[in-house]
Structures are given as structure tokens and as C-alpha cells.
Amino acid sequence: MAAIHIGISGWRYTPWRGDFYPKRLPQKRELQFASRAVNSIEINGSFYALQRPDRYARWYAETPPHFIFSVKAPRFITHIKRLRDIHKPLANFFASGVLELKEKLGPILWQFPPNFKFDAELFETFLDQLPHNTEQAAALAHQHDSHLSGPASMKAHAKKPVRHAVEIRHESFIDPVFVRLLKRYNAALVIADTAGKWPYREDITSDFVYLRLHGAEELYASGYTPQALKRWGDRIEAWHHGRQPADPHLIAPRQKPRARKSREVFCYFDNDIKVRAPFDARRLLERFDLDQHLLTTPGEPAAEGVLP
């Protein structure tokens, strides 16, 4: 069976200190703690600015074996350039250190702004430029320009897939053409729970499933009840076993997903304002008995070996 990864979007939040994180845990050890309380984390800092290879390498070193990072792609590409003239920005992103995550590199998340409308030709041009394995990503990284300050990371380390997930926030994407494009390039449509603010669809367009849970009633704030977590757990179980839930919310019902016995699932809680995300993630991990091999418990002292 493919794996299930459940975790949090980002890990450095002031309100979490003394609640999710133990009171005397040094800030520099927060990733060590968080990566032993959940089995995956979505890197957010990469959305706001290009990171550095030494930073990605440190994140790799601080996390346990078999841990997975997803990486949020730069808003410079999605929000500012709006997918136009992006070859060099793409090269700069992949040269900024993403490949230093090695086997811990999970999907790349491409989040689009609410005012970004679907343009089939532009979107296919974008998808066609994306690398789909680490060797392609390294070749692209070699084409970076001077906007990348500091050293570049341009080594594949080992050939592995580079997968992409697309989060939409405009109704114009509710178009079967969009679904066909995602399927053609094996890119996942992000299943995003946004308290009803933006479109919610569950079309399965790739060999993996990517969920972002931003809050049930209040965006980025409200937690998930046991009943809501059970519902999400049931849906994850269906997707993980290669099925659709009984009541899928689809853009293109006639476009059936390719049959698979199992799909890898990535699920990130982004309801961080009121310190709900890590606790909701833990409860969902428990549903699948994925908490058994983790080393720390939220709100309790760090496990031996996490702190120096």
C-alpha cells in the first residue's frame, strides 16, 4: 500500500509555544519536535521568498528517516508573474535548495490567488515546463540567473519523481478542460477545505491525493470536531484504497480517475491561528495508527534525543 502522510502547514507559529510546543523548547528545536509529532510538514517559507540550500539541508538533517516535506512554490511565479515568462523563476526556485531534501521531498504545491482565472493555453504551458523527476529539476536548476542570491543547488542526488499539486481559488477552474490537463500531466487537484470561501472539488487527477484543511467554519482558525475528523478519515481511506467516496464533489464526473489499487495521500492542517492544526493532525494520525512510531506528543516535554 502507498503511504498516508498527515501533518501541518508550517511549524513556526508564536501561539504554538507553550501549547503544542513545550514551554522551554528552544525555537531552533521546533522542527525537530514537530517532525516527531507528525509524519509530514508543508514548507511555507518558500512561498514568500527563495530559501537557501543550507536551510533545506538543515531541515533534512533535523527530521527523522522516512519523514516527508511538501514544498509550497513561490508566489512570485503564481501571484506576481501569474505564469507568464516564468522559465528563469522556475529555475531559481529549483536551484534554491529544494533538491537538498533528497528522498524526503514530497509534492510541490502551487497555490493560485482568488483573482487568477483559468486560461487553458497558459496553464498547459505552465504544466509543460514543470520537471517531473529530480534529474529534470537539476537540469532546470542549472539555468538559474542572478536573481538567485548565494549558492545554487543543482544536484539530483538520486532520480525520483517530482510531483505537483494545484490549489485553485477561482470558479473559472470548474471546467472539465482543467481536469483533463491535470490528468495529462499527473498533477493533483488540491482538495481544499476553506470554510466555503473558495471552490471545493475532489476530482482525482494523479497517482496521489493532496488535501489542505484550512478550517471547518472559520478560515485558518476553527478546529475539526471528532465527527468532522471521522468524515475526513473515511474519505482519506477511500482515496488511499484507490476509490472515490460515495458522494464525491466533482468538476468532471464523466472523467473517471485511472484505476489504482492504492494512492499516496498527503493531508495538511492549516487551521493554525488558534493552535488547532497540530492537535487535529494528531487525531487523524491516530485514526490510521500512524502515531505509533512517532516520538513526541503535543504539549508534553520533548522526547529524549530531540533536544541536545
N, C-alpha and C positions, 0 to 999 in steps of 0.2 A: 504494500500500500504506500502511496505517496504520503508525505508528511503534512501535518497541520501545524501552522505557526500562528501563535496568538500573542499579541503584545501591545505596545504603546507607541504613540506617535511623539517622538522626542522624549527626553528624560530629564532635562534641566529646567525645573519649574520651582520658583521660590516657595509657593504654598505647599509643596510636597514635603518640604523639610520639616522634620519633627512629626510627620503624619505617615506618609508612605516610607520616607527615609528616616532612620533612627536619628534622634536629636543630635548626637555628637559625631555623626558621619561626615567626614570632610567632603567638601563639594567635589574635589578631584576624584573621589571614590564612588560617586553616584552611579556612573555607568557600570562599574563592577557590581554594585549592589543590584541595580535594575536588571542586568543581564543574567542574574542568578535567581530572579523572581519571576521573569517571563522568558519565553524562548525565542523572541524576536523583537526588534525595535526598528521603527521607521526613522531614519535620519532626516531631521527638518532643517538644520542649519544650511544645508546645501541648496535649499530653495532660495534663501536670501542672499547668499554670497558664495563664491567658489571657495572651497576648503583647500587644505594643503595635503600633499602626500603623507607627511609625517603625522598629521592628525588622523587620517584614515588608518595608517599603520598602527598608531597607538590604540585606536578603537578595536582594531583586530586583536591586538595583544591582550587587551583588558577583558575580553569576553571569552566564555568557555568554548571548548570544541563543540561543533555542530550548531552553534548559535548562528542566526541569520539576520542580516541587516537588509532592509529595503532602503532605497535612497530617493529622496524627493528631488527631482530635476529642477534646474534654476528657473525662477520666474522671469529672468532676463529673456529666456527663449519663448516662454508661453505667454507672458503678460506684457512684455515690452516690445520684443521683436515680433511677437504674435505669429510665429512660424515663418517669417519672411527673412531671407538672407541669413540663415542660421548655421551654415556649414562650419564656420570658424567658432561660433559659440558652442556648438556641439563638441568640436574637437577640444576646446578649452575645458569643457566640463569633464570629459573622459580623461583628459590629461591632469586634472586637478587632484587625482588620487583615488578615484573610485575603484580602480583595479587592485589597489593595495588591500582591499577586503578579501581578495583571493576567493577561497571556497565559501566564505561567509557572505558573499554578495548575492542578494536576492533581487527581486524585480526593481526596475526604475519606475518611479511614479511621476506621471505627467499630469499636473492639475491645471485646468484651464479656468480663466476668470468668468464670472457670470455674464459679462457682455461679449464673450467670444462666441460668434456664431459659426455653425458648421459650414464649411466650404469643402466639398468633396475633393476637388483637384488639389487644393492647398494641403489638405490633410493627408492625402495619399503621398504627396511629395515629401511631407514630413516623415511619415512612416517608412518610406523607402530609404530615407537617409540614416535610419537608426541601425546601429550594429546589433547583430543577433547572437554573437558569441564574443568571448574575450579577445580573441585574435583580431577580429574586425574592430573591436573597440580600441585595441592598442594601435592598430594601423591608423585609425581616425585620430587618436591622441597625438600621433606624430605630426599632424597637420595643424597643431595649435599655433596661435600667434602671440604677439607681445602683450595682449590683454591678460594673459596668464602670468601673474607675478610670482616669482620664485621658481623652484624646481618643478619639472614636469614628471609625471608618472606614465610611462609608455610601454610597460612590460605586461604581457598577458598572464605570466606565471604558469598557468595551465589552461588549456582550452576547455571552456564550459559555457553553457548558454547564458546570454544576457536577455532577460525578458522585460517586457514593458507593459505598464498598466495606465489606462487613460481615465481621468476623472472629469466628467462634464458638469457644467452648471448653466447651460442654456437649452431651452426647449427645442431649438432647431436641430439638435443632435438626435431627437426622437425620429429617426429616419432609417429605414432598412438598409439604405446605401452605406450608412455609417457602420452598421453591424457587419455588412459584407467586407468592408475594408479592414476592420479589426480582425476578422476571421482570416482574411488573406495573409495578414502579417503576424498572426498568432499573438496579437496584443489583447490584453484583458480589458473589458469594460469594468471600471471600479464600481462595485455595489456600495453606494454611499448613503448612509442614513443621516439626513441633515435636518431632522425635526420638521420635514415638509417644506423646507426653504427652496431646495433645488431638485431637479428631476431624480427620481428613483427608478432604476431599472435593473433587471437581473439577467440579461442575456449572457450566456456563456460563450465566449468568443475565442478562447485559447485553451491550452492544456493546463492552466492553473486558474484559480479564483482569487480575487483580491477584494477585501472588504475594508471600508473605513467607517467606523461608528462614531459619529460626531456628537451624539446626544439624542435621546428619545423625544423629549418635549422641548428642551431649551438647548440651542446650538452651543456646543463646546462646554456645556455646563452640567446638564442633568444626567443622572446615572441611569442604569438599567435595572428594572425590577427583576426578581427571580423568574417571573413569568416571561418577561422580555428576553432574558438571557436563555431561557429554555427554548424560546422560539428561534433565536439566532443559532443556538446549538443544534436544533433539529435541521435547520437549513444548511448549516455547515456540514452536518453528517450526510445529507443528501448529495451536496456538491462533491464532497470528498469521495463518495462511492460512485461517482460518475453519473448521478441522476440530477433531475431538477426537483425542487419542492412541488407539492401538489398544486400550489397556487402561485406560479411564477408571474412576476410583473415584467413583461417583455416589450421591447421595441418591435421585434420582428418574429412573431410566433411561428411563422412558416419556415424560418431558418433554424433548423434543428442543429444543436451542437454535435460535433463529431463524437461518436461513441467511444467512451473510455471506461475501463474498469475502476479507475481512481484518478482523482485530480488533487494536486497540491493546493492547499488553501493558506492564504495569508490574511490575517484579520487584525486590524489595529484600532484600538480605542483612542479617540481624540477628544474626549469629554474631560479635559484636564483642568478647567478653571476651578472646579470645586473638589478636586482631588478624587474624582471617581474613576478615572481611566485605569490606573494600576490595579485597583481592587476588582473592577468589573472584569479585567483581563484574567486575573487570578481565578475568579469564579468560573469563567468559561474554560480555562485550562483544566480545572478540576473536573468539569463535565467529561472531558476526554482522558482523564487520568494522566494528563501531561504535567501535572505539578509534582509527580512522584520523584522526578530526577532533578528538580530544582533545589538550590542550596539555601535560599533566603526566603523569609516570609515578610510581607509588607508590615511595617510598623514595629517589627521586632529587631533586636540587635543583629548586626551583620554576622553571618556565619563565619566560623573560623576559617582563615585563609583568604577571606575577601579583603580584610584590612591588613596593612603591613604590621 
